[in-house]
Amino acid sequence: MLYVNKREGIINNINHKKTIKVQEILQKNNEMLMEVAIRDVKSVYAYFKTTRNGLSVKEAKRRIVQYGKNERYVNKKVMLTHIMMKLMEKVNLFEKEANQTNAITPKTVTVLRVANDKVNGIDTDSEMMNIPIEELVPGDVICLSAGDTVPADARIIYAKDVLVDESPLTGKEVLVEKYESCYHIEKKRFMPLKRIKDYNPLCLENLCYQGTHIISGTAKAVVVSTGNNTYVELLHQCCK
């Protein structure tokens, strides 16, 4: 019995350390989202080393190697745990929403890409391409419109009459209007520094999150996070 208790104690300690690590990652991600939200559009491009014309095809391929594909990675132990939880009918509402979101996420997304880095030393114009969502990388410039499911966390750089359904994240069926500014509703040019650290990422009015739905309007946005680094995935890991 002592051996069993000791073993359980070790496992609990390991799980506790993993939880703390995930929470730290989530906190750093929240700080990054805040940093991106309060920047102007030009400095957002600089932050992600991209341009208003998007990434070059060559650079996008390099970033896939660096960041991985825009998809969830679930190991066998985690998958088995999910199956057991479903069989026991103890899956919580958040997991159900996440599964529904993954099921309806579109297979392709419209991005701006530059065919070559430069032609005769001059930046070339971009062209709109439909690519598999798995190939999205941070720094990509994407186009969103009514009916789209947001394929990754993104910072809006242009918005016109954009309404977003964030119920997959919040559980509340309320439409949220999105703008190019993160403090539009507060009608402030600058956000008080003392509020930045503890600001709720879901209150940022110029960020869209993976799995939410564009109900109306059009927007352009710079991809911030993909795959398991998106806000919903980090929050899901933290809740587990």
Long-range contacts (C-beta under 8 A, 24 or more apart in sequence): 19-238, 22-234, 22-237, 22-238, 23-238, 25-234, 26-234, 26-235, 26-237, 26-238, 29-225, 29-229, 29-231, 29-234, 30-201, 31-197, 32-224, 33-153, 33-201, 33-204, 33-207, 33-224, 33-231, 34-196, 34-197, 34-199, 34-201, 34-204, 36-155, 36-207, 36-224, 37-155, 37-182, 37-204, 37-206, 37-207, 38-182, 38-191, 38-196, 41-157, 41-180, 44-155, 44-157, 44-222, 45-222, 48-138, 48-139, 48-222, 48-223, 48-224, 49-139, 50-139, 50-140, 50-141, 50-222, 51-114, 51-123, 52-141, 52-157, 53-112, 53-114, 53-123, 53-124, 53-125, 53-126, 53-141, 54-111, 54-112, 54-113, 54-114, 54-126, 54-140, 54-141, 55-113, 55-114, 55-137, 55-139, 55-140, 55-141, 56-113, 56-114, 56-115, 56-116, 56-117, 57-113, 57-114, 57-115, 57-116, 58-116, 58-117, 59-117, 59-139, 60-113, 60-135, 60-137, 60-140, 63-137, 63-138, 63-139, 64-135, 64-137, 66-137, 67-137, 67-138, 67-226, 67-227, 67-229, 68-226, 68-227, 69-134, 69-135, 69-226, 69-227, 70-133, 70-134, 70-135, 70-136, 70-137, 70-151, 70-152, 70-226, 70-227, 71-134, 71-227, 72-102, 72-227, 72-228, 72-233, 73-227, 73-228, 92-239, 93-171, 94-171, 94-235, 94-236, 94-239, 95-236, 97-167, 97-168, 97-169, 97-171, 97-211, 98-168, 98-211, 98-232, 98-236, 100-168, 101-149, 101-168, 101-210, 101-211, 101-232, 102-211, 104-149, 105-133, 105-149, 105-151, 105-211, 106-133, 106-148, 106-149, 106-151, 107-132, 107-133, 108-132, 108-133, 109-133, 109-136, 109-142, 109-148, 109-151, 110-142, 110-143, 111-136, 111-140, 111-141, 111-142, 111-143, 112-140, 112-141, 112-142, 112-143, 112-220, 113-140, 136-223, 136-226, 137-223, 137-226, 138-223, 138-224, 138-225, 138-226, 139-222, 139-223, 140-222, 140-223, 141-220, 141-221, 141-222, 141-223, 142-220, 142-221, 142-222, 142-223, 143-218, 143-219, 143-220, 144-208, 144-214, 144-218, 144-219, 144-220, 144-221, 145-214, 145-217, 145-218, 145-219, 146-214, 146-215, 146-216, 146-217, 146-218, 147-214, 148-213, 148-214, 149-211, 149-212, 149-213, 149-214, 150-208, 150-209, 150-210, 150-211, 150-212, 150-213, 150-214, 151-210, 152-210, 152-223, 152-224, 152-225, 152-226, 152-230, 153-207, 153-208, 153-209, 153-210, 153-223, 153-224, 153-225, 153-226, 153-230, 153-231, 154-207, 154-208, 154-221, 154-222, 154-223, 154-224, 155-206, 155-207, 155-221, 155-222, 155-224, 156-180, 156-206, 156-207, 156-208, 156-219, 156-220, 156-221, 157-220, 157-221, 157-222, 158-219, 158-220, 159-206, 159-217, 159-218, 159-219, 160-217, 160-218, 160-219, 161-216, 161-217, 161-218, 162-214, 162-216, 162-217, 162-218, 162-219, 163-214, 163-215, 163-216, 163-217, 164-208, 164-212, 164-213, 164-214, 164-215, 165-212, 165-213, 165-215, 166-202, 166-209, 166-212, 168-211, 168-212, 168-213, 168-232, 169-202, 169-209, 169-211, 169-212, 169-231, 169-232, 170-202, 175-215, 176-205, 177-205, 178-205, 178-206, 178-207, 178-208, 178-217, 178-219, 179-205, 179-206, 180-206, 181-205, 181-206, 182-206, 182-207, 201-231
